[in-house]
Every structure is written in C-alpha cells, then in structure tokens.
Amino acid sequence: MLYFLGNCQMDFLSRAMADHGHDVRYRVLASPLTYSSHPGAIPAELNKLAQKHRLDTFFHDRSLDNQFCMISRDEAPPECIIMSLFHENVPLFVHHRDKYVFFMDPTAWFGKPELEAWIKAECGMFKPNPATYLKRYGEYLATVRSRFSDVPIVVVSRLHHFPAFGPDPYSYLMEWHALSREAPAHFRVWQRELNNVHLVDMNRIFGGIWAEGEQRIEAHCPFLKIKLEEENDRVVGLHASRDVEHIGSMWPRLARTVSTFLDSGEISYAETETIPRAWSRPWQPSRFDESGMLEKLASGGNYLWAETVAGFFLDLQSDYTPLLARMGHLMPVCHNTLHMIKAYGRIFKNPELTQWCDAHRKTAEQFTANGPTYQADYLRRLDAIKAFALN
C-alpha cells in the first residue's frame, strides 16, 4: 500500500498512481506539529469531546485520525510513504498540560458551552511562525521515520517562484517564496541524518513538462488569486497572484517518477528535466483577441476557461461579461475559476452576468463528485455573485 500524506497535491498524485495500478490511500494533514506532538494515537480527552459534540465537520477533512495517526496499526503496512511540504491550517490549539497540538475550526464551540469552557480553560490558540516551518517539518519527518523505520519515505518539494511565473506567484504555504531559498539546505540535512528519505525536486519535474510542451505559464497554471480593494462597493485597487500549486500536467509526470523510484530505489530525472534559463526572465503575459477567447471558452476545458477568465484582467478597459453570458453553459465546475469571476463581477457590475450565473447553476446542480458540502458552498457563492450583479 502506498500512503500519500499532505494536501491536495498528494491527493492528485495518489489518483495518478492509482491509474498506474497501485493501491493508494491519501491523508490530508493540518500541520507538522499535530503528529509530532502526540504521534500514533489521538489524545483520549480530545477524542472523547470530538465524539460527544460531533465535531467531524469542524476539522475540514483533517480528521483527528489524520492529525495524530495518519496510518493506523490496523491498516495495511506501507510499502512507501509519499508526502508533500503541505501548508498549515490555522489557528492551531495547544493543550497546556499535555502539550499536544491540534487543528479545529473555532466555530466548533458555538452553541456548545461545555466545549467552549474546555477549550478556554485547557488550551491556547496560536498561529505558528511561518519562518520556522521547515524546522517543524524536519521534526515531523524524523517522528515518522522513527515509527516506520524500514519504509522508504519520498518528500515532494514545492515549485519555486521563478520570475517567469508571474504575476506574483502564490503558494498556500505561507512565505514559501522566502523559505524556498533555505529549503535545499534542510533537504540535505534530512537526507543525511534520516535513513531512506528521498527528495523529489518539483522544479526539475516541471522543467521536463515545460521542455516538452507549451512554454507559457498560463497553459499550466491558469488560476489567479485576486485581491480587491473596495470602497462603498466600488473597486479601487487590485492585486493578482498566480496559483502555482494546481498544475494538472504535473501529476502524471510525477507519478512516473515515483513509479520508477519504487522499482529502482532511487529518484532519477530525464535529460529534459532541468530548470530552464527562461524561468529567470520576467513574465510576459499571453494575450488573446475576442475570437481566441471564444474558442477557448467553447472548448469547455477547465484550464482553457480559467486561462481566458484570467486574461480578462489584462484588459480592464473592456468588459468581457457578454462573453461569459454567451458561453456560461459550457463552463465546468471549478471553485478557482469561480473565484476569478466573482472578482471580475465586482469590477464590472453588469446585470448580464446573471445569464452566466443561471446557465452555470444548472451545471453546478448536476456536479456531485466533490460531495454535498462542496456543492452547497459552490451554489451559495454562485448565488452571491448573481445577487451582487442585480443589486
């Protein structure tokens, strides 16, 4: 059994490995601190409270099993453990006496006076210092190594923020841009001091994809994180950051690397898997005319839709809402693209956007792959976009 520990990147990789015929299990984690603070077992008092107050939904999939056990002793033993440099969920709680750390949504105690009293009396709430993340991760990695002493561990690094990946590349791991400069030194220490720990250089993997495919960052990472500055419901400032974590082309390629490792016991790279010099040059935006935009939207492709919507922000002299209204029935469900359209709808408050909302709602109502909670939240956000366009 292959166990994948971390965030959504490990989810994507586990699915790609399953396509190769491997038995896989994925665990979404909250922070390196949780497992390190109480490895192998859920703290009894916390477990009792969670069961009594039915807190499952307040861990946002980072269940107490995932936070403190990850791989239980009753499960199939791991053939290999693959983990990412996953981002931390905040706030975290630390138990004053027993020093274990856990993540839970603070809204969990609303209307639960007993739980609220226990939290306030027994625990402290904090946000870990982003600058010490790699130190915390190294301690977590050592704890996993000590428990599974004979199992190979593969750590998948993160893509660095090269200038060509603009605008302002974004990772969910706080301050990764600064941490990435010291990360290689930590990686060498982990491999030197911990037996059978192997590192995969995400930069080299993506370099191979770049060399053999489109050499435009938009084609691989089309999603933008948009922050708006507003006054009286009027946008007065905008900042865009490119999401460099959700790269659809990455996971089949990375699965091939991990599969080779399982056969050989070594991480190896193809000749094309090097860091291109072009990544050190400034980002050059890709621009499309309206005909090109329509062609991409008509494809119904998730990345092509996201790339097109992201392109709208490069020409804020024009309102492309009519394109959305015409093609809304073809947009796939994607919360990242929805985020961009929400921001765009606040810049151009155009009632025509309601036509897109109505058409896309029919698609979202039929999309159940991510479960009822995801669907309900998605529809709520969609309705909010429509309400703003009509207000």
N, C-alpha and C positions, 0 to 999 in steps of 0.2 A: 504494500500500500504506500502511495506517495501522499505526504501531507504538505499542504500549502498554507502557510501562516502569514498573515499580514492584512493588506487592504484589498481593494477591488483589483489591483494589478495581479495579485495572486489568484483571485477568482478567475480572471481572464486566462491566465496561464494554465490553471488547473483544467479549464474546459478544453484548451488546446491540447493538453497532454492526454485528456480523455479521448480526444479524437484520434490520438496515436495508439489507442487500445490499452492505456494504463488505468489501473484502479486508483482513484484520487479522492481525497477529502480536503475540504477547504475550511479554514477557521479565520474569521475576521477578528482582529485584535484591537484593543483600545490604547494601550501604552506599554512600552517595555517594563515600566515599573510594576504593573499588576502581577505578572507572573514571577518576577524577581522577588517580590515582597512576600509571597506565600505560595511557592511552587508546588504543583501537583495535587492540591486539594482546595476546595472552596472553604473559606473561613466559616465555621459552623454557625456562629451567631448571625452573620450576614446572610447565609443561605436560608436560615430559618425565617428571617424577616422578609426575604425576597419571595419565599413561597407563601407566607401568610398574607402579604399585601399584593400578591400577583404582579410582580414588578417586571415581568419578562419584556414587555414592550418598551420599558424605560431604559433598557440597555442598548437599544438601536442595533440589534443583531450581535453586539459584543456581549454575549451571554456570560454569566459567571463561570460556566464551564470553559468557555473560550479564554476568559481573562486569567483563570488560575490553573486550569488543567491542560487545555489545548488538545492534548492527546491522552485519553484516559487509559488506564491499565487494562480495561476490559475490551479495548478496541484492537483491531489487527495491528501487529507491530509494524513500525515504519521501515520501509526499505530505504527511504531517503526523505529528509525534511528540507523543503524549499521555502525560503522566507524573504520578504521584502523589507526595505527600510520604510516601514509603514508610518503614516502620520499619527499623531496623538490626538485623542479626543479630550476635550476639556469642558468643564472643570473636572479635576480628579479629587477624590476623597482619601484621606489617610486616617486610619484608626489610631487614636492617641496611644493606647496601651499596647496593642499587638502589632502596630506599625505596618499592617498590610494596606495596600493602595488599591482602589477600585474606581471604575467609571460608572456613573449613573446620571441620567438626566435629572437636574434639580427639580423639575416639575413633578417628579415621582411622589413627593410627600404632600402635594397639595390635597387637602381634604383627608389627610392621614396623620392626625396629631401624634399618634404613638411613634410612627416612623420619623416624623419631623423632630420630635423630642430626642429620639435616639441619635439621629444624625448630629443635632446641635450639641448634645452632651458628650458623645463618644468620638466624634470625627472632626477633622478640619478640612476645609475646602481650599484647593490651590490650583494654580496653573504652573506646570513645570517650565523651567528656563530653557528656551529653545537652544541656547548656545551650548548646553551640556547634553544634548540629545545623543550624540554618538557615544559618549561615555556611558550613559544609561543603557544604550543598546548593547554595548560591549558586555556589560554586566549581565544583561538578559541572555545574550548569546552564550556566555560562559555557563549560566544556570541550565540552559537547555542542553549544552554539551555534557555537563556533568550527569544529567539524568539519562540521556540517551548516548552513552559513551561510545558505542560502536557504530552508530548510524551516521552516514555521510550527511553533512549539512551544506546546502548551497544558499548563499546570500546573494540576492539580486540587487545590484546597486540602482541608483537613480540617474536619469538623464541630466546632464549638466545644463546650465543656462547659457548656451552659446549666443553670441550677438545675432547670428542669422536666424535665431528662433523667435524674433520679436513679433509683436510688441511686448516687451517686459515679461519674459517667460515666467510662468507661475507653477509652483508645486504646492500640494496640500500640506507637505511637511514644512512647518514654519522655519523660515530663514535658511532654507536649503541652499540658496544661492551662496550664502556665506559659508555654510557647513561643507559644501562640496569642495572647497579649497583644502580643507584639512582631512577630508574623508579618506583619500588614499593612504595616508599615514596610519589611520585607525585600521583600515583593511589589512595592511601589512602586519600590524600587531596581532590582530585576530588570527590570521593565518599562521603566524609564527608561534603564538602561545596556545592555541587551541587545536587539538588534533582533528584532522579530517574535516576542516572547514574550507570551503571553496567559494571564491567570489566571481560573479559574472559582471563584466563591465557593460552596462547598458549603452554607454556611448558607442562602443565598438559594434554592438548588435545593430543599433540604429544606423551606424555608418554603413554597414553592409546593405541594409534596406535602401538607404539613400543612393548608394552607388548603383544599385540595380533597378531603381525605379524613378519616380518623379523626384526632382531635386528642388522642390518647393515645400516649405514647412507647412503651408496651408493645406496641402494634399494629405499630410499625415496627421497634423494637429490642427483641425479647423475650429476648435471651440475657443471662444474668448470669454474671459471673466470680465464683466462690465460693472464698473462702479460709477454711479451718477451722483453728482452734487446738485441738489434741488432746493429751490426756494419758492414756496407757495405753489407747489405742483408744477413748477417750471424748471427745466434742466438748465443749469448754468455752468456745469463742468462735467467732464467725462474722462475716465481712465480705463484703458483696456489692457488686459494681461492674457497672454496665450497659455492655455492649459496644455502642458507638455507631459501629462500623465496618461491620458486616454488615447493611445496610439493603436488603432486597430491592426495595423500591419505588423506590430511588434510581437504579438503573442505566438503566431505560428512559427516565426523565426526563432524566438526564444525557446519554444518547445523543442525545436530541432536541436538546439544547443544542449538543453537538459537531457534529451534522449541520448545524445552522443556521450554525455558525461556518464549516464547510467551504464553504458556499455564499456567505456574506457576508464572511468575513474578520474578523468582529467577534463578541465574546461579548455576547449580549443576553439579557435576562430578561423574563419575562412580568410583568404588573402584580401578579399574586398572589405572585410570587417575592420576598418581602421577609421580614425577620426578625420574627416575631410578638412582641408585647409579652408575651404569656403565657409565653414561654420564660424570662423573668426571674423568674417566680414559683416558689416551692418546688414540688417534685414532690408530686403527690397520687396515691398508689397506687390502681390499679384492683383491685377485689376481686370474686370470684365465689363463688356458693354451689356446692354439690356438683353440682347439676343443670347449672349453666352450665359447670362444669369437664368433666363427662361429654360435653356437647355438643361442646365444643372438641376433646376427645380423639377422639371418634367421627368427626370430620371427616377425620382422617388428615393434616391440613395441618401442614407443618413449623413455621411460625411459631405456629400455634394450639397445637400441642403444647408448644413452648418457652415460650409465654406462660403456659400452665397450670402447667407444672412450676415456672416462676419464681414463680407465685402461691402454691405450696405453702410457700415460705419466709416468706410474710407471716403464716402461721398455724401457728407451730410448737407450738401447744397440741394440734394434731390431727395424726394420722398418716394421710397420704393414700396410703400404699403399696398398699392394696387397690384403689384406682382404677387404679394402674399395672398391677397384676396382671391386672385385668379387661380392660384395653384395650391391653396390650402388643403384640398382633399388628397394631395399626394405627399404631404409631409409625414414622415414616420414619427412615432412617439420617441421623444428624446428630451430629457429634462435640461440638458446643456443648451440645446437649440432653443428650447422654451425660455430659458433664462435670457438669451440674447434678444429674442423677440419681445419679451416683457420690457427690456430696457429700450429697445427701439420704439415701442409703443408709447413710452413716456417722452421720448424726444419728439416724435411726430404723433400728436394726439389726433388720430384720423379715424372717424367712425367706420371707414371701410375695413378696418382691422377686425371688426365684428364678423364680417363674412368669413375671414380666415378662422376665427375662433369657432364659429358654428360648424364649419367643414371639418376642422381638425378634431373637434369634440367627438364627432362620430367615430373617428379612428381611435381616439383615446378610450372611448367607452368599450371598444372591442379588444383592447390590448390588456391582457390579463397575465402576461408572462412574469411580471415582477410582483405579483400579488395584490391583494385588495388595498393594503395601506398605501402602496406606491400609487395605485390608480386613483384613490380618493384624493391624495395630496396633489397629484398632477391635475385632476379636474378642478380642484379648488383654485390652483394657480391660474389655470386657463380662464376660469370664470372671473377672477380678479382682473386679468388683462382686459377682458371684454367690458367689465364694469367701468374701468378707467377710460376706455375709448368712448364710452357712451356718456360719461359724466360731463 
